[in-house]
Amino acid sequence: MISASSSLRVLVPTRIRADLREARGEVLVLRGACMGTSWEVRVAGIARERAVSLHAEIAAILETIEAQMSHFREASDLSRFACLPAGHSQQLPVEFAHVLRTALDVAEKSEGAFDPSLARAVSAWGFGPGTHFSEAAFLPPAQSEASGAAWRSLSVDETNCVRQPGGVALNLAAIAKGFAVDAVAGYLGRLGFDNHLVEVGGELRGSGMKPDGQAWWVALELPAEDCPLPATRVALHGLAVATSGSYRRHFHADGRDLQHTLDPRTGAPVRHSLASVTVVHEECMLADAWATAIMVLGPQEGLALARRQGLAALLQWREWHAGQWQWREASSEAWKEMEQ
């Protein structure tokens, strides 16, 4: 654990892939919008005339994922599941089934800190469909309602079918963006574009190198402008990074700041001082989900979870000490192994 510092640290992968094609030519940048946010892909060694069609192909992949898993689209597969009568089953598309299986696995391993069945509480607190917390008509719920670990009643069978136990609504916002990054990165790899950087809404995954021989270096965002903790740069060579932070979506009510991460045990925004969790992993989907689970638990329990799961995680928070707020941070052993 450390406090104030003005130093810069870098993280590098512990394994370098030797089977990737050499990066040549220039780096082309493709951009678009999806999932209520933006996406950006940087690809080395692609001909300019291929860029237009590749942009359309990437946009189609992201549109497919959104059409399946968006909680803002009434016609999405996810929204249709919430409307099923109790006892009825729905066959999920392959991508949706894979994400839900992964979400349930993380829920199990985190003992419910990650909960994909919190959709109704998320909406009640103004972070989902319905009245948004920024709208004048929004009122925070007078009484919080936990999901009751409804995720435990869900499972995806070998035919990709999931049974509606009754009244369960899913929210995959804390894992679907990461999956979208993995899906695009996987597609680029299958096309032979080994050297690329993919970003969707701040979650990133890199492969290979840039033509100048440098890795895809990414600077991590600090949780506040006045945060004196070390700045961090990560070399995303075969790695993904995701950050969950209390500073991203929040509002003030009843004399306190309420953030978008909900504690499944209470059905309300978390109340601890953890401001930011960053997880580095080979899969962006898992980095995304684990960052949320750790964020739910707070500094001590969250760090313990990261250590149990062998995750490379950095936690940053403020605590009251000697009459003032001071920034603190802690990292797991797997994170320290990559530090230079």
C-alpha positions in Angstrom: 0.0 0.0 0.0 1.3 3.5 -0.9 0.2 7.0 -0.7 1.2 10.2 -2.5 3.8 10.0 -5.3 4.5 11.7 -8.6 6.2 8.7 -10.2 5.3 6.8 -13.3 5.1 3.0 -13.4 4.8 0.8 -16.4 3.3 -2.7 -16.7 4.6 -5.2 -19.2 3.3 -8.7 -20.1 5.1 -11.6 -18.5 4.8 -13.6 -21.8 5.7 -12.4 -25.3 4.1 -14.1 -28.3 6.5 -15.1 -31.0 3.9 -16.5 -33.5 2.4 -13.1 -34.6 3.0 -11.5 -37.9 5.4 -8.6 -38.0 3.8 -5.2 -37.9 4.4 -3.2 -41.2 3.0 -0.2 -43.0 1.0 2.4 -41.2 -1.6 2.3 -38.5 -5.2 3.0 -39.6 -7.8 4.2 -37.1 -11.4 3.2 -37.3 -14.1 4.7 -35.1 -17.8 4.4 -34.4 -20.6 4.4 -31.8 -22.2 1.5 -30.0 -23.7 0.5 -26.6 -24.3 4.1 -25.8 -20.6 4.9 -26.1 -17.8 4.9 -28.7 -15.5 2.4 -30.1 -12.0 2.7 -31.7 -9.8 0.2 -33.5 -6.2 0.8 -34.5 -4.8 -1.7 -37.0 -1.3 -2.0 -38.4 -0.5 -3.2 -41.9 -3.9 -2.8 -43.5 -4.4 -1.4 -46.9 -6.4 1.9 -47.0 -8.9 0.4 -49.5 -9.7 -2.3 -47.0 -10.6 0.1 -44.2 -14.1 0.9 -45.4 -15.3 -2.7 -45.5 -13.5 -3.5 -42.3 -15.2 -0.6 -40.6 -18.6 -2.0 -41.7 -17.7 -5.5 -40.5 -16.7 -4.3 -37.1 -19.8 -2.2 -36.8 -21.9 -5.3 -37.7 -20.2 -7.4 -35.0 -21.0 -4.7 -32.4 -24.5 -4.3 -33.6 -25.1 -8.0 -33.2 -23.9 -7.9 -29.6 -26.0 -4.9 -28.8 -29.1 -6.4 -30.4 -28.7 -9.5 -28.2 -27.6 -8.0 -24.8 -28.7 -4.4 -24.6 -31.0 -3.6 -21.6 -32.1 -0.4 -23.4 -33.6 -2.2 -26.4 -37.0 -3.6 -25.9 -36.5 -6.1 -28.7 -33.2 -7.4 -27.5 -32.8 -11.1 -26.5 -32.0 -9.9 -23.0 -35.2 -7.7 -22.7 -37.3 -10.5 -24.1 -36.0 -12.9 -21.4 -37.2 -10.5 -18.7 -40.8 -10.7 -20.1 -40.9 -14.5 -20.2 -43.5 -16.2 -17.9 -42.1 -18.3 -15.1 -41.1 -21.7 -16.2 -40.7 -20.8 -19.8 -37.3 -21.1 -21.5 -35.5 -19.1 -24.2 -32.8 -20.3 -26.6 -30.0 -17.7 -26.6 -27.7 -16.8 -29.5 -24.2 -18.3 -29.1 -22.6 -15.0 -28.1 -25.3 -14.2 -25.4 -25.1 -17.8 -24.0 -21.3 -17.5 -23.7 -21.5 -14.1 -21.9 -24.2 -15.3 -19.5 -22.3 -18.5 -18.7 -19.2 -16.4 -17.9 -21.3 -13.9 -15.8 -22.7 -16.7 -13.8 -19.3 -18.3 -13.3 -17.9 -14.9 -12.0 -20.9 -14.5 -9.8 -20.3 -18.0 -8.3 -16.5 -17.4 -7.8 -17.1 -13.9 -6.3 -19.9 -15.2 -4.0 -22.4 -12.9 -5.6 -20.3 -9.7 -5.6 -20.8 -9.8 -9.4 -24.5 -10.2 -10.0 -26.0 -10.2 -13.5 -29.6 -10.3 -12.1 -29.5 -6.8 -10.6 -31.3 -5.2 -13.6 -34.4 -3.9 -11.7 -32.3 -2.3 -9.0 -30.0 -0.7 -11.6 -33.1 0.8 -13.3 -34.6 1.9 -9.9 -31.4 3.9 -9.1 -31.5 5.7 -12.5 -28.7 3.8 -14.2 -30.7 1.7 -16.6 -33.9 1.9 -18.8 -36.5 4.2 -17.5 -36.0 7.6 -15.8 -32.3 8.5 -15.8 -30.8 9.9 -12.6 -30.0 13.1 -14.5 -33.7 13.8 -15.3 -35.7 16.2 -13.2 -38.4 13.5 -12.6 -36.0 11.0 -11.1 -36.4 10.1 -7.4 -34.1 7.6 -5.7 -35.9 4.6 -4.3 -37.1 5.1 -0.7 -36.2 1.4 0.0 -33.5 -0.6 -1.6 -34.2 -4.1 -2.9 -31.5 -6.7 -3.3 -31.8 -9.3 -6.1 -31.9 -12.1 -3.5 -29.1 -13.8 -5.5 -31.6 -14.6 -8.3 -28.6 -15.5 -10.5 -28.3 -18.8 -8.6 -31.6 -19.9 -10.2 -30.2 -19.4 -13.7 -28.2 -21.8 -15.8 -27.5 -22.2 -19.6 -27.9 -25.7 -20.8 -26.0 -27.5 -23.6 -28.5 -26.2 -26.2 -28.0 -22.6 -25.0 -31.4 -22.5 -23.4 -32.1 -20.6 -20.2 -35.2 -21.0 -18.0 -37.0 -18.0 -16.6 -37.6 -18.8 -12.9 -40.0 -15.9 -12.6 -39.4 -12.1 -12.6 -35.7 -12.2 -13.2 -34.3 -9.4 -15.4 -30.6 -9.4 -16.5 -28.2 -6.6 -16.8 -24.9 -7.4 -18.5 -23.5 -3.9 -18.7 -20.5 -4.9 -16.5 -19.4 -7.6 -18.9 -20.8 -7.1 -22.4 -18.5 -4.2 -23.3 -15.5 -6.4 -22.5 -16.9 -9.2 -24.5 -17.4 -6.8 -27.4 -13.7 -5.9 -27.3 -12.8 -9.6 -27.3 -15.1 -10.3 -30.2 -13.6 -7.6 -32.4 -10.1 -8.5 -31.4 -10.8 -12.2 -32.2 -12.2 -11.2 -35.6 -9.2 -9.1 -36.5 -6.9 -12.1 -35.5 -8.8 -14.5 -37.7 -8.4 -12.1 -40.6 -4.6 -12.1 -40.1 -4.4 -8.6 -38.6 -2.4 -9.6 -35.6 -1.2 -6.1 -34.7 -4.1 -4.1 -33.3 -5.6 -2.2 -30.4 -9.4 -2.4 -29.7 -11.3 -0.1 -27.4 -15.0 0.0 -26.5 -16.1 2.6 -24.0 -12.8 2.7 -22.2 -12.1 -1.1 -22.1 -9.1 -2.1 -24.2 -7.3 -5.1 -25.6 -4.1 -5.1 -27.6 -2.3 -7.7 -29.8 1.2 -7.6 -31.3 3.2 -4.4 -31.8 3.1 -1.2 -33.7 5.2 -0.8 -36.9 7.8 1.2 -34.9 8.4 -1.8 -32.7 6.6 -0.3 -29.7 3.9 -2.1 -27.8 0.4 -0.6 -27.7 1.0 1.6 -24.7 -2.1 2.7 -22.8 -2.2 5.4 -20.0 -4.6 4.5 -17.2 -6.9 7.3 -16.0 -6.5 8.4 -12.4 -9.7 8.6 -10.3 -9.4 12.4 -9.7 -7.6 15.3 -11.1 -6.0 16.0 -7.8 -5.0 12.3 -7.2 -1.2 12.2 -6.5 -0.9 8.5 -6.9 1.6 7.2 -9.6 0.5 7.4 -13.2 0.4 4.0 -14.9 1.1 2.9 -18.5 0.4 -0.6 -19.6 1.8 -2.4 -22.6 -1.2 -4.3 -24.1 0.6 -7.1 -25.9 -1.8 -10.0 -25.6 -3.5 -8.3 -22.7 -6.7 -6.4 -21.9 -7.5 -3.8 -19.3 -10.7 -2.7 -17.7 -11.4 -0.1 -15.0 -14.4 0.3 -12.7 -14.6 3.6 -11.0 -17.0 5.5 -8.7 -16.1 8.8 -10.5 -17.6 7.8 -13.9 -21.4 7.8 -13.3 -22.8 9.2 -10.1 -25.2 11.7 -8.6 -25.7 13.5 -5.3 -28.8 12.8 -3.1 -29.7 12.7 0.5 -26.4 14.4 1.4 -24.1 11.8 -0.2 -22.6 10.9 -3.5 -24.3 7.8 -5.1 -22.3 5.9 -7.7 -23.5 3.5 -10.4 -22.0 0.3 -8.9 -24.6 -1.4 -6.8 -24.0 -3.8 -3.9 -26.0 -7.0 -4.7 -26.4 -7.6 -0.9 -28.3 -4.3 -0.4 -29.5 -3.4 -3.9 -28.2 0.1 -3.4 -25.0 2.0 -4.4 -21.9 0.8 -2.6 -20.9 2.9 0.4 -17.2 2.3 0.8 -14.4 4.7 -0.3 -13.0 2.6 -3.1 -12.7 5.0 -6.1 -11.1 2.9 -8.8 -10.3 -0.8 -9.7 -8.2 -1.7 -12.7 -7.8 -5.3 -13.8 -5.4 -6.6 -16.4 -6.3 -9.9 -18.0 -5.9 -11.8 -21.2 -9.7 -11.5 -21.8 -11.3 -8.2 -21.7 -14.7 -9.7 -20.7 -13.1 -11.2 -17.6 -11.2 -8.0 -16.8 -14.5 -6.1 -17.1 -16.5 -8.4 -14.8 -13.8 -8.9 -12.2 -13.2 -5.1 -11.9 -16.9 -4.7 -11.0 -16.8 -7.6 -8.5 -13.8 -6.1 -6.7 -15.4 -2.6 -6.8 -18.4 -4.0 -5.0 -16.4 -5.4 -2.2 -14.2 -2.4 -1.4 -10.5 -2.1 -0.6 -9.9 -5.0 1.8 -12.4 -7.6 0.6 -11.8 -6.7 -3.0 -8.0 -7.1 -2.7 -8.5 -10.5 -1.0 -10.8 -11.6 -3.9 -8.2 -10.5 -6.5 -5.5 -12.5 -4.7 -7.7 -15.6 -4.4 -8.4 -15.5 -8.1 -4.8 -14.7 -9.2 -5.9 -11.4 -10.8 -3.7 -8.5 -11.7 -5.6 -5.8 -10.0 -4.9 -2.2 -8.7 -7.3 -0.6 -6.2 -7.3 3.1 -5.4 -9.3 4.9 -2.7 -9.3 7.8 -0.3 -9.4 7.5 3.5 -9.6 10.0 6.4 -6.3 10.2 8.2 -4.7 12.8 10.4 -7.6 15.2 9.9 -7.6 15.0 6.1 -8.5 12.8 3.1 -5.5 10.9 1.8 -5.2 8.8 -1.3 -4.2 5.1 -0.9 -3.7 2.2 -3.2 -3.0 -1.5 -3.1 -2.2 -4.1 -5.8 -2.2 -7.8 -6.0 0.8 -10.0 -6.5 -0.1 -10.7 -10.1 -0.1 -6.9 -10.7 3.3 -6.5 -9.1 4.8 -9.2 -11.3 4.2 -7.0 -14.3 5.5 -3.7 -12.8 8.7 -2.3 -14.0 
